[in-house]
Amino acid sequence: MGVANIIHAYAPLVVSVGGAVALNNPELVLDPIRDRLDGMVMTNIPEVNLTDLGDEVVVKGAVASALTGGTGDRSRL
């Protein structure tokens, strides 16, 4: 599962899931992820939530990437 790989690489405290499919079917997307993480993650299991950014999450991420030269470093704004 890709989410487990992200968790092992970055050790986040919270994983936010977005996109039209997740926003319109949260129980079909989030519940299977939560159910499987315990057996796949060897570190602390983060909280898995639906994004607070709504349908515009991709646009906001693209703008943030463009403004920071792809680094996400807010000090470059």
Phi, psi and omega per residue, in radians:
M1 nan 2.262 -3.112
G2 -1.057 -0.592 -3.134
V3 -1.105 -0.697 3.111
A4 -1.103 -0.673 3.094
N5 -1.095 -0.747 3.106
I6 -1.088 -0.746 -3.137
I7 -1.103 -0.756 3.120
H8 -1.161 -0.607 -3.108
A9 -1.306 -0.659 -2.989
Y10 -2.054 -0.234 -3.139
A11 0.871 0.943 -3.141
P12 -1.303 2.741 3.043
L13 -1.504 -0.475 -3.134
V14 -2.392 2.403 3.010
V15 -1.995 2.126 3.109
S16 -1.798 2.230 -3.124
V17 -1.885 2.342 3.140
G18 -2.357 -2.994 -3.118
G19 1.845 2.791 -3.057
A20 -1.067 -0.720 -3.113
V21 -1.120 -0.829 -3.130
A22 -1.148 -0.728 -3.112
L23 -1.163 -0.564 -3.120
N24 -1.608 -0.240 -3.129
N25 -2.466 1.010 -3.028
P26 -1.020 -0.670 -3.111
E27 -1.193 -0.520 3.132
L28 -1.377 -0.368 -3.118
V29 -1.765 -0.890 -3.027
L30 -1.307 -0.727 -3.085
D31 -1.049 -0.796 3.094
P32 -1.097 -0.611 3.105
I33 -1.127 -0.878 -3.134
R34 -1.046 -0.717 -3.108
D35 -1.123 -0.602 -3.042
R36 -1.611 -0.318 -3.059
L37 -1.075 -0.659 -3.083
D38 -1.005 -0.655 3.141
G39 -1.511 -0.137 -3.054
M40 -1.978 -0.345 -3.046
V41 -1.827 2.272 -3.097
M42 -1.687 0.003 3.127
T43 -2.037 -2.871 3.078
N44 -1.090 2.383 3.136
I45 -1.506 2.114 -3.111
P46 -1.342 2.885 3.018
E47 -1.271 2.361 3.132
V48 -1.971 2.056 -3.063
N49 -2.252 2.853 2.975
L50 -1.374 2.473 -3.121
T51 -1.056 2.583 3.054
D52 -1.500 -0.141 -3.022
L53 -1.511 -0.100 3.065
G54 1.214 -2.700 -3.082
D55 -1.181 -0.323 -3.063
E56 -1.606 0.242 -3.074
V57 -1.030 -0.682 -3.115
V58 -1.198 -0.738 3.133
V59 -1.133 -0.767 3.134
K60 -1.115 -0.684 3.099
G61 -1.152 -0.695 3.120
A62 -1.142 -0.723 3.116
V63 -1.136 -0.779 3.122
A64 -1.066 -0.709 3.122
S65 -1.127 -0.752 -3.138
A66 -1.140 -0.728 -3.099
L67 -1.229 -0.440 -3.089
T68 -1.889 0.225 -3.141
G69 1.153 0.502 3.102
G70 1.460 0.059 -3.072
T71 -1.646 -0.456 -3.039
G72 1.344 0.078 -3.115
D73 -1.349 1.902 -3.070
R74 -1.142 -0.363 3.123
S75 -1.208 -0.256 3.130
R76 -1.514 -0.007 -3.136
L77 -1.300 nan nan
